Amino acid sequence: MVQKETRIHMQAVAVSRNGSSGVALIDVAPPRLDEIPGGRGVLVRVVRVGVDGTDKEILAGEYGKPPPGETFLITGHESFGVVEAVGPNVHELAPGDLVVATVRRRGSSPYDAIGTYDMTTDDDYIERGINLRHGFLAEYYVDDPEYTVRVPPELRDVGVLLEPTSVVEKGIAQAYEIQRRLRIWKPRTAFVLGAGTIGLLAAMVLRLRGLDVHVFARDEAPNRNAALVAALGATYHATASVPFAQAAQSLAPADIIFEATGYSPFVFDAMDVLGKNGVLVLSSVTGGSRTVEVPADRINLGFVLGNKVVVGTVNANREYFELGVRDHALAVATWGDWALRLITHRVSGLAQHAELLDLLTHGTGTIKVVCEVSALA
C-alpha cells in the first residue's frame, strides 16, 4: 500500500478541533484504501488545493460541520492530485493518473440516487471540505472512482481550477438545456457580472461557445483582470465610471447574464436588463440581510412577457467536471496559458495555512490562491 504500513499519521489543515473555532495543522491517521467498500478505493496524493470565499468562511470558523463523531473538519474542496494506489476492483484509474475530486456526495434523495447529487433535496447535504465530510487540505485522501475525475497531463498546471470551472459549466449548460424549449434558441450576447475567478472562467466558457462577451467589474482598466478579459476577445466595462444598468443600454440585449459578484443588488439590475428569451445564471452565495428597493412591476412584467428565466448554480456533479476538462483543453489550444494566469498566489505547504487565510482576507490583486501541498514529478 502506497501510504506504507509504517506511516502512522499525516498532516492536514482543520478547523474546530476539540471544540476550538481556530484553524490548525493537525496530525491524523492516513486514509486507507479499504475505507471504500468493495475494493473500490482510490488513494490520491494531494498536489495542490485552491481556496476561495467558502474556505475563508470555514477557516474563520463561520461555517462547516465536521463528519459525524468527529470534532474537526479538514478543509479544502478544490483539489488536484495524483493517484498513488487503487483497490482491486478499480479499473477506471491507475497509479500515476492525475485527478480531481468532485465535492458533493450521495445523500438520500431520488436525485442523489441517479448521480445528480448537486440537485439533492436533502436538508443536510454532504460536501468534502465543507459539510460533514473531510476535505483535501491534507497530504492524502481516499475516494471512490465515481467521484474521481481523470485530468490529462496537458492540464496538470490548471487542473486545480476544475472545481470552480464546474460551477460555471453547470450554470451555462443548464441555461442551454432550459432554452431547448425554444427550439431554435441561439444566444449571441452574454454579460458576465464580476471579474473574479468565477466571472473570468464564465467569460472563458462563453467565449468558447462563440458568444460576444461583456464583463462588468468595478475597477478601472488597465488592471490584471481587464487584461485577462481582453485576451479572450471579450470586452471589459468598469462600473466605477459607468454603472452596469447604464452601460447595458448601449449594448445588444443579453441572451445570457452570468452573475458572479457576491453582491445581491446586482441580481435585480441584471433581471431588469436581461433580453427577451434570456437566462440569468446566479452563482453568488450571499449571506447577510441586505435589502434593496427594486422596480418590481417592471421586472415581473419583463419576465412574464419576455419568457425570461433565472437559474442558480452551485457545486456540480461529475458531468460538469468533465465538461470543464474539455473546455480547459480547448482554452489551452485557443489561448495558451490564459487559465494558468488566473493563479496569482501560491502558498508553499500545509504549514503555511495562516498565509492562505491572510491572502483570502487581505490580499490585493488576488484572483486564485492555491496551496502547493506536494511536488508533482
Beta strands, then each sheet from edge to edge (+ up, - down):
strand 1: 10-15
strand 2: 23-28
strand 3: 42-51
strand 4: 73-74
strand 5: 78-86
strand 6: 98-101
strand 7: 104-105
strand 8: 126-128
strand 9: 132-133
strand 10: 140-143
strand 11: 148-151
strand 12: 189-193
strand 13: 212-217
strand 14: 235-238
strand 15: 254-259
strand 16: 274-282
strand 17: 309-312
strand 18: 343-348
strand 19: 368-372
sheet 1: 2+ 1- 4+
sheet 2: 10+ 3- 5+ 6- 11+
sheet 3: 10+ 3- 19+ 18+
sheet 4: 7+ 8- 9-
sheet 5: 14+ 13+ 12+ 15+ 16+ 17+
end
